[in-house]
Amino acid sequence: MLSKLCLGDPISIFTTEAFHLPILASSFTKLKNADSAREYRASLMDLPDLPQKVYIRQPNGSLDALLYGVVANPGPMNVEIIAMDKYNYDVEKKVVEFDVRPKLKGREDVNDEERAGRPSTSTTDEKINEVEKMILANRRITVREVAEDLNISIGSCHSIFINDLGMRRVAAKFVPKLLNCDQKQHRMNISNEMLDSIHNDPNLLQRVITGDEAGVVHHEFLPQGRTVNKEYYLQVMRNLHEAIRQKRPGPAQYHVELKLRNVNVEDMVLESRLAQLVEIFRHHLWPPPPDGGSVYITQLTSTVDVGGRLPLNPMEKEGVMIRVGASYNYSLDLQGLAREVQPLRTRVPCPRDYRRTSAEHLFRRRGFISDWCHFSLVTMPSAPACLYKFMEVTDEVQVTEPNQFRPMVVQDTFHLRQLSFEPRNIFADFVLSLLVPGFLLAVLLGLLGTAMCRRAFTG
C-alpha cells in the first residue's frame, strides 16, 4: 500500500494492488485563502476522467482529499488534480506522476541476488590496491602473473579487473571478430522484426518468461503407443501452466470479496485499518503455505462508487467494498465460511445484521462490521490469454466430485447484491387508491351532514 503525503517525484505503484494517495491542502500554495473551503477534481492528463477503478474522494468538512483505487495496465500514468476555492473560485493545478509496474511475486531481476556465504579473502581492499599498483607499474603483465604474485586465483583476478577496477582486455586484432555484410544485414532484419512485433503488440514483452535459479523446466514423455492428439496436447499445456504458476505465481488469482458497513474509505486508509484487515486473513483465515506467499488488498472502493446508496442517516458510514487477494488457493477455513453464508443469498431481503458465522468474532474484535450478504470467493483466470482462448473451444466438460467446493469465476468488478421483490399489481394499487380516499370522503360527508341536520333541528 502507498502512503505518500505530498505531490512530487514519480510514485511507484503495482497493478492489481490497491493504492491510496492523500491530497493535502498544503500542497496547493498558490491559493490565497489557505483555510477556505475547497473542492477537488481529478482526471488523466488530456482526458476527461480517471481510469476505471480509480476514484477521488473528499470527506465532508475536510480541506484534504484522497486519490485511491487500483490500476490494471502497467506503464506511466499522469493524473491532473485541480483544487478550487469555493468562495472566490481561485484554481490551482497539480500533476501527479505514477510509475505503474506489473505485480509479480518473487524476483524480477535475472541477476543473482546477494546471499550469505564464506567471507572473501581474495577480493579485499588491500588485494584490489595491490593489483592496481602492479598494473600501473607494468601494463603488459598478464593475469596469471598477477595471480601467482598475490597468491590468489585467476577467477578472483578477473573479478577484480572487471568489477572493481573497471578494466577490460583490448585485443590486438579485431578482424576475426568482425561481421560480414550478410551477417550484419541478417541481424538488422531480425531486430526490425522484433521491433515491429513490439509495436504491433504492446503486451509482447509481458509474455516473455525469463529464467533464473527458480526457472521452469517441464517435460513429459509420450507413452508407448500413444499419439499426440488434441486432448493430450491440452493436458500438457495445463501441466506447463501449473508449473509456471507454482514457480512464478504472479498477480493474485484468488480473491475474497466482502463489504464492511461501519467504515468509509478514508477511515480504512488514514487510520491504518487496512493492515488490521490483512492481518485477519494472514494469521487466521488465509495463512500462506510453507513455500511462501502474500496476502494484500487488490481492490478498495466506496459502496457509493459501485452503485450503492447513501445511508438515510447522515451519521452512518457509507461502507466499503474490499477484495483481498493472494496467489495461492483458498484455505479450508475460507471455503467453510463461504458455505456458511451461501444460504443468505436465497433470503429476501438479506439480513444485514446476520452474525452467526465462525469468523464474526475476528472482525468484531478489530472493530469491523461485515455484511455477510456480500461475502464471496472470486477466482480470476491467470493463464495466458492465448491458452485460455484455445482451451475455451476445445476443452471438454470436467466432472467434479459431489462435495467439491467450486468458487465462482466472475469479471474483475464488484457486484452489489440486488434485492428481488415480487411484481407489483398495478390494478390492485389503482383500486386501493380510489377506495381509501372515497371511504374517507364518505365519512367526512356523513359527519358534515349529521352536524348540519342537528343544527337545523335545534335552530
C-alpha positions as CSV (number, residue, x, y, z in Angstrom):
1,M,0.0,0.0,0.0
2,L,1.1,3.5,-0.8
3,S,1.3,6.2,1.9
4,K,2.8,9.3,0.3
5,L,1.7,12.6,1.7
6,C,2.9,15.1,-0.9
7,L,2.9,15.7,-4.6
8,G,6.3,15.5,-6.2
9,D,8.5,12.8,-7.8
10,P,7.0,9.8,-9.7
11,I,5.3,7.4,-7.4
12,S,5.7,3.7,-7.9
13,I,2.6,1.5,-7.6
14,F,1.7,-2.0,-8.7
15,T,-1.0,-3.4,-10.9
16,T,-3.8,-5.4,-9.2
17,E,-2.8,-3.9,-5.8
18,A,-4.8,-1.1,-4.3
19,F,-3.1,2.3,-3.6
20,H,-4.1,5.5,-1.9
21,L,-2.6,9.0,-2.1
22,P,-3.6,11.7,0.4
23,I,-4.0,15.1,-1.3
24,L,-3.2,17.7,1.3
25,A,-4.4,21.3,1.1
26,S,-0.9,22.5,2.0
27,S,0.3,21.2,-1.4
28,F,-1.6,23.9,-3.2
29,T,0.3,27.0,-2.1
30,K,-0.9,29.4,-4.8
31,L,-4.5,29.6,-3.4
32,K,-5.0,32.8,-1.4
33,N,-7.2,31.6,1.4
34,A,-5.5,28.6,3.0
35,D,-8.4,27.8,5.3
36,S,-11.3,28.3,2.9
37,A,-13.5,25.5,1.7
38,R,-12.1,23.7,-1.4
39,E,-13.3,21.3,-4.0
40,Y,-11.0,18.8,-5.9
41,R,-11.3,17.3,-9.4
42,A,-9.0,14.7,-10.9
43,S,-8.6,13.2,-14.4
44,L,-5.9,11.8,-16.6
45,M,-3.8,14.3,-18.5
46,D,-5.6,15.5,-21.6
47,L,-8.5,13.2,-20.8
48,P,-11.9,14.0,-19.2
49,D,-11.9,11.3,-16.5
50,L,-9.9,9.0,-14.3
51,P,-9.1,5.3,-15.2
52,Q,-11.6,2.7,-14.3
53,K,-11.5,1.7,-10.6
54,V,-9.6,4.9,-9.6
55,Y,-11.5,7.4,-7.6
56,I,-11.1,10.7,-5.8
57,R,-12.9,11.4,-2.5
58,Q,-13.2,14.4,-0.2
59,P,-14.6,13.8,3.2
60,N,-17.3,16.2,4.4
61,G,-15.9,19.3,6.1
62,S,-12.3,18.4,5.2
63,L,-9.8,20.5,3.2
64,D,-7.9,17.4,2.1
65,A,-8.9,14.7,-0.4
66,L,-7.9,11.1,-1.2
67,L,-7.0,9.5,-4.5
68,Y,-7.4,5.8,-4.3
69,G,-8.1,2.7,-6.4
70,V,-6.3,0.1,-8.5
71,V,-4.7,0.4,-11.9
72,A,-4.9,-2.5,-14.4
73,N,-2.3,-1.7,-17.0
74,P,1.4,-1.1,-16.3
75,G,3.2,2.0,-17.6
76,P,3.4,5.7,-16.9
77,M,0.2,7.4,-15.7
78,N,-0.1,11.2,-15.2
79,V,-3.1,12.4,-13.1
80,E,-4.1,16.0,-13.1
81,I,-5.6,17.3,-9.8
82,I,-7.4,20.7,-9.7
83,A,-8.2,22.4,-6.5
84,M,-10.8,25.2,-6.5
85,D,-11.6,27.7,-3.8
86,K,-15.4,27.7,-3.3
87,Y,-15.6,31.3,-2.3
88,N,-13.5,33.3,-4.8
89,Y,-13.2,30.4,-7.4
90,D,-9.4,30.5,-7.5
91,V,-8.0,27.4,-9.2
92,E,-4.6,25.7,-8.9
93,K,-3.5,22.6,-10.8
94,K,-1.0,19.8,-9.8
95,V,0.1,16.8,-11.8
96,V,1.0,13.6,-10.1
97,E,3.2,11.1,-12.0
98,F,2.7,7.4,-11.4
99,D,5.0,4.6,-12.4
100,V,2.7,1.6,-12.7
101,R,4.6,-1.7,-12.5
102,P,3.3,-5.2,-13.0
103,K,2.6,-7.1,-9.8
104,L,4.9,-10.2,-9.7
105,K,5.7,-12.5,-6.9
106,G,9.3,-13.4,-6.4
107,R,12.3,-11.8,-8.1
108,E,12.1,-9.6,-11.2
109,D,15.8,-9.4,-11.8
110,V,17.6,-12.2,-13.7
111,N,20.9,-11.5,-11.9
112,D,22.0,-13.4,-8.9
113,E,21.0,-11.9,-5.5
114,E,23.4,-11.3,-2.7
115,R,23.5,-14.2,-0.3
116,A,25.4,-15.1,2.8
117,G,28.5,-17.3,2.5
118,R,32.1,-17.6,3.3
119,P,33.8,-14.1,3.5
120,S,36.0,-13.4,0.6
121,T,39.8,-13.4,1.3
122,S,41.0,-12.5,-2.2
123,T,38.8,-9.5,-3.2
124,T,39.6,-7.4,-0.2
125,D,40.5,-3.7,-0.4
126,E,44.2,-4.5,0.2
127,K,44.3,-7.0,-2.7
128,I,42.5,-4.6,-5.0
129,N,45.0,-1.8,-4.3
130,E,47.9,-4.2,-4.9
131,V,46.5,-5.4,-8.2
132,E,46.0,-1.8,-9.3
133,K,49.6,-0.9,-8.4
134,M,51.0,-3.9,-10.3
135,I,49.0,-3.0,-13.4
136,L,50.0,0.7,-13.3
137,A,53.7,-0.3,-12.9
138,N,53.6,-2.8,-15.8
139,R,50.7,-2.7,-18.2
140,R,52.0,-5.7,-20.1
141,I,51.6,-8.0,-17.1
142,T,49.4,-11.0,-17.5
143,V,46.5,-12.2,-15.3
144,R,48.4,-15.4,-14.5
145,E,51.4,-13.4,-13.3
146,V,49.3,-11.3,-11.0
147,A,47.6,-14.3,-9.6
148,E,50.9,-16.0,-8.8
149,D,52.5,-12.9,-7.3
150,L,49.5,-12.3,-5.0
151,N,48.7,-15.9,-4.3
152,I,45.0,-15.7,-5.5
153,S,43.0,-17.5,-8.1
154,I,42.8,-16.4,-11.7
155,G,39.0,-16.0,-11.4
156,S,39.5,-13.6,-8.5
157,C,41.9,-11.6,-10.7
158,H,39.3,-11.4,-13.5
159,S,36.7,-10.3,-10.9
160,I,39.0,-7.5,-9.6
161,F,39.9,-6.3,-13.1
162,I,36.3,-6.2,-14.4
163,N,34.1,-5.5,-11.4
164,D,36.3,-3.5,-9.1
165,L,38.8,-1.7,-11.4
166,G,36.6,-1.5,-14.4
167,M,39.3,-2.7,-16.8
168,R,39.0,-4.9,-19.8
169,R,41.3,-6.6,-22.2
170,V,41.9,-4.9,-25.5
171,A,42.6,-7.4,-28.3
172,A,45.3,-6.7,-30.8
173,K,43.3,-7.9,-33.8
174,F,39.6,-7.4,-34.4
175,V,39.4,-8.8,-37.9
176,P,38.3,-12.4,-37.0
177,K,35.5,-11.0,-34.8
178,L,34.1,-8.6,-37.4
179,L,30.8,-9.5,-39.2
180,N,30.5,-9.5,-42.9
181,C,27.7,-7.6,-44.8
182,D,25.4,-10.6,-44.9
183,Q,25.6,-11.2,-41.2
184,K,25.0,-7.6,-40.4
185,Q,22.0,-7.5,-42.7
186,H,20.6,-10.7,-41.1
187,R,21.0,-9.2,-37.6
188,M,19.3,-5.9,-38.7
189,N,16.4,-7.8,-40.3
190,I,15.8,-9.8,-37.1
191,S,16.0,-6.6,-35.0
192,N,13.5,-4.8,-37.2
193,E,11.1,-7.8,-37.0
194,M,11.3,-7.8,-33.2
195,L,10.7,-4.0,-33.1
196,D,7.7,-4.4,-35.4
197,S,6.3,-7.2,-33.2
198,I,6.6,-5.0,-30.1
199,H,4.9,-2.0,-31.8
200,N,2.0,-4.2,-33.1
201,D,1.6,-6.0,-29.7
202,P,2.5,-3.8,-26.7
203,N,2.0,-6.8,-24.4
204,L,4.5,-8.9,-26.1
205,L,7.3,-8.4,-23.6
206,Q,4.9,-9.2,-20.7
207,R,4.5,-12.7,-22.1
208,V,8.3,-13.4,-22.2
209,I,9.3,-15.7,-19.4
210,T,12.9,-15.2,-18.2
211,G,14.6,-17.9,-16.1
212,D,16.8,-17.7,-13.1
213,E,17.6,-20.3,-10.4
214,A,13.8,-20.7,-9.9
215,G,13.3,-21.3,-13.7
216,V,10.7,-23.7,-15.0
217,V,11.7,-26.9,-16.9
218,H,8.7,-29.0,-17.8
219,H,9.0,-32.2,-19.9
220,E,6.7,-35.2,-20.3
221,F,7.4,-38.4,-22.1
222,L,4.9,-39.7,-24.6
223,P,3.6,-43.2,-23.5
224,Q,4.3,-46.0,-25.9
225,G,1.6,-46.5,-28.4
226,R,0.1,-43.0,-27.7
227,T,-0.3,-40.4,-30.4
228,V,-0.3,-36.6,-29.8
229,N,-4.0,-35.5,-30.3
230,K,-5.9,-32.5,-29.1
231,E,-6.7,-33.8,-25.6
232,Y,-3.2,-34.9,-24.9
233,Y,-1.7,-31.6,-26.1
234,L,-4.2,-29.6,-23.9
235,Q,-3.3,-31.7,-20.9
236,V,0.4,-31.0,-21.4
237,M,-0.3,-27.3,-21.7
238,R,-2.3,-27.3,-18.5
239,N,0.6,-29.1,-16.7
240,L,3.1,-26.5,-18.1
241,H,0.9,-23.6,-17.0
242,E,0.6,-25.1,-13.5
243,A,4.4,-25.5,-13.3
244,I,4.8,-21.8,-14.3
245,R,2.2,-20.7,-11.8
246,Q,3.9,-22.6,-8.9
247,K,7.3,-21.1,-9.7
248,R,6.2,-17.6,-10.6
249,P,2.6,-17.1,-9.3
250,G,2.4,-13.5,-10.5
251,P,-0.6,-11.4,-9.6
252,A,-3.3,-12.6,-7.2
253,Q,-5.6,-15.1,-8.8
254,Y,-7.8,-15.9,-5.7
255,H,-9.8,-13.1,-4.2
256,V,-12.1,-12.7,-1.2
257,E,-14.8,-10.0,-1.7
258,L,-16.5,-8.6,1.3
259,K,-18.4,-5.4,2.4
260,L,-17.7,-3.6,5.7
261,R,-20.6,-1.4,6.9
262,N,-19.1,0.7,9.7
263,V,-16.2,2.4,7.9
264,N,-15.6,4.8,5.0
265,V,-12.6,4.7,2.6
266,E,-10.8,7.5,4.5
267,D,-11.2,5.5,7.7
268,M,-9.6,2.4,6.2
269,V,-6.7,4.4,4.7
270,L,-5.8,7.2,7.2
271,E,-6.3,5.1,10.3
272,S,-4.3,2.1,9.1
273,R,-7.3,-0.2,9.2
274,L,-6.2,-2.0,6.1
275,A,-3.3,-3.6,7.9
276,Q,-5.6,-4.9,10.6
277,L,-7.9,-6.4,7.9
278,V,-5.0,-8.1,6.1
279,E,-3.8,-9.5,9.5
280,I,-7.2,-11.2,10.0
281,F,-6.7,-13.1,6.8
282,R,-2.9,-13.7,7.0
283,H,-2.9,-15.1,10.6
284,H,-6.4,-16.7,10.9
285,L,-8.5,-17.2,7.7
286,W,-5.9,-17.5,4.9
287,P,-2.4,-18.2,6.2
288,P,0.3,-18.6,3.4
289,P,1.7,-22.0,2.5
290,P,5.1,-23.2,3.5
291,D,6.6,-22.3,0.2
292,G,5.7,-18.7,0.7
293,G,3.0,-16.2,-0.5
294,S,1.5,-12.9,0.5
295,V,-2.0,-11.5,1.1
296,Y,-2.7,-8.0,0.1
297,I,-5.5,-5.6,-0.8
298,T,-6.4,-5.8,-4.5
299,Q,-9.4,-3.5,-4.7
300,L,-10.8,-0.8,-2.4
301,T,-13.8,1.4,-3.2
302,S,-16.8,3.0,-1.6
303,T,-20.1,1.3,-2.0
304,V,-21.5,4.5,-3.5
305,D,-18.9,4.4,-6.3
306,V,-20.1,0.9,-7.4
307,G,-23.9,1.6,-7.4
308,G,-24.8,1.6,-3.7
309,R,-27.0,4.2,-1.9
310,L,-26.1,6.8,0.6
311,P,-27.4,5.9,4.1
312,L,-30.6,7.7,5.2
313,N,-28.9,8.7,8.5
314,P,-26.1,11.1,7.8
315,M,-24.3,9.8,10.9
316,E,-24.0,6.3,9.4
317,K,-21.0,5.3,7.3
318,E,-21.2,4.6,3.6
319,G,-19.4,1.3,3.8
320,V,-16.6,0.0,1.6
321,M,-16.2,-2.9,-0.8
322,I,-12.8,-4.7,-0.5
323,R,-11.1,-7.5,-2.2
324,V,-8.2,-9.3,-0.5
325,G,-6.1,-11.4,-2.9
326,A,-3.4,-14.0,-2.9
327,S,-1.6,-16.2,-5.5
328,Y,-2.3,-19.4,-3.6
329,N,-5.5,-21.3,-3.2
330,Y,-8.2,-20.8,-0.6
331,S,-7.8,-22.3,2.8
332,L,-10.3,-24.7,4.3
333,D,-11.5,-22.0,6.7
334,L,-12.4,-19.7,3.9
335,Q,-14.2,-22.5,2.0
336,G,-16.1,-23.4,5.1
337,L,-17.0,-19.7,5.7
338,A,-18.3,-19.4,2.1
339,R,-20.5,-22.4,2.7
340,E,-21.9,-20.8,5.9
341,V,-23.0,-17.6,4.2
342,Q,-24.3,-19.3,1.0
343,P,-27.9,-19.7,2.3
344,L,-28.1,-16.0,2.8
345,R,-28.2,-15.4,-0.9
346,T,-31.6,-17.1,-1.2
347,R,-33.2,-15.0,1.6
348,V,-35.1,-11.8,0.6
349,P,-34.3,-9.4,2.0
350,C,-30.8,-10.5,3.1
351,P,-30.4,-10.0,6.8
352,R,-27.7,-7.3,7.2
353,D,-27.3,-8.0,10.9
354,Y,-26.6,-11.7,10.5
355,R,-23.8,-12.5,12.9
356,R,-23.9,-16.3,13.3
357,T,-20.6,-17.1,11.4
358,S,-17.5,-18.7,12.6
359,A,-15.4,-15.7,11.7
360,E,-17.6,-12.9,13.1
361,H,-15.6,-12.6,16.3
362,L,-12.4,-12.0,14.3
363,F,-13.9,-8.9,12.6
364,R,-15.8,-7.6,15.7
365,R,-12.6,-7.8,17.8
366,R,-10.9,-5.3,15.5
367,G,-13.9,-3.1,15.1
368,F,-15.2,-4.3,11.7
369,I,-18.9,-5.0,11.0
370,S,-19.1,-7.2,7.9
371,D,-22.1,-7.6,5.7
372,W,-22.1,-11.3,5.1
373,C,-24.6,-10.9,2.2
374,H,-21.8,-9.7,0.1
375,F,-19.1,-12.2,1.1
376,S,-17.9,-14.4,-1.8
377,L,-14.8,-16.1,-3.2
378,V,-13.8,-14.9,-6.6
379,T,-11.3,-16.7,-8.8
380,M,-9.6,-14.9,-11.7
381,P,-8.1,-16.7,-14.7
382,S,-4.3,-16.4,-14.6
383,A,-3.3,-18.4,-17.7
384,P,-2.1,-16.5,-20.8
385,A,-4.9,-15.2,-22.9
386,C,-3.9,-17.3,-26.0
387,L,-4.0,-20.5,-23.9
388,Y,-7.5,-19.8,-22.5
389,K,-8.8,-18.8,-25.9
390,F,-7.6,-22.1,-27.3
391,M,-8.9,-24.1,-24.4
392,E,-12.3,-22.3,-24.4
393,V,-13.3,-24.0,-27.7
394,T,-11.6,-27.4,-27.5
395,D,-11.7,-28.2,-23.8
396,E,-14.2,-30.9,-22.6
397,V,-16.6,-30.7,-19.7
398,Q,-14.9,-31.6,-16.4
399,V,-16.7,-33.9,-14.0
400,T,-16.4,-32.7,-10.4
401,E,-16.9,-34.7,-7.2
402,P,-20.3,-34.3,-5.4
403,N,-19.0,-32.2,-2.4
404,Q,-16.2,-30.5,-4.2
405,F,-16.0,-26.7,-3.5
406,R,-16.2,-24.6,-6.6
407,P,-15.6,-20.8,-6.1
408,M,-17.4,-18.6,-8.7
409,V,-15.4,-17.1,-11.6
410,V,-16.6,-13.6,-12.4
411,Q,-15.2,-10.5,-14.1
412,D,-12.9,-8.1,-12.3
413,T,-15.7,-5.9,-11.0
414,F,-17.7,-5.5,-7.8
415,H,-21.3,-6.9,-7.8
416,L,-23.6,-5.4,-5.1
417,R,-26.3,-7.9,-4.2
418,Q,-29.6,-6.6,-5.7
419,L,-32.7,-7.4,-3.6
420,S,-35.5,-9.0,-5.6
421,F,-39.2,-8.1,-4.9
422,E,-42.5,-9.6,-6.0
423,P,-44.0,-7.9,-9.1
424,R,-46.3,-5.0,-8.4
425,N,-50.1,-5.4,-9.0
426,I,-51.0,-2.1,-10.7
427,F,-54.7,-2.8,-10.8
428,A,-54.9,-3.5,-7.1
429,D,-52.9,-0.3,-6.3
430,F,-55.3,1.7,-8.5
431,V,-58.4,0.3,-6.8
432,L,-56.9,0.8,-3.4
433,S,-56.0,4.4,-4.3
434,L,-59.7,5.1,-5.1
435,L,-61.3,3.2,-2.2
436,V,-59.3,4.7,0.6
437,P,-59.9,8.4,-0.4
438,G,-63.6,7.6,-1.3
439,F,-64.2,6.0,2.1
440,L,-62.6,8.9,3.9
441,L,-64.7,11.3,1.8
442,A,-67.9,9.5,2.6
443,V,-67.1,9.5,6.3
444,L,-66.4,13.3,6.2
445,L,-69.6,14.0,4.2
446,G,-71.6,11.9,6.7
447,L,-70.2,13.8,9.7
448,L,-70.8,17.1,8.0
449,G,-74.4,16.2,7.0
450,T,-75.1,15.0,10.6
451,A,-73.8,18.2,12.0
452,M,-75.8,20.4,9.7
453,C,-79.0,18.4,10.4
454,R,-78.6,18.7,14.1
455,R,-78.0,22.4,13.8
456,A,-81.2,22.8,11.6
457,F,-83.4,20.9,14.1
458,T,-82.1,22.8,17.1
459,G,-82.4,26.2,15.3
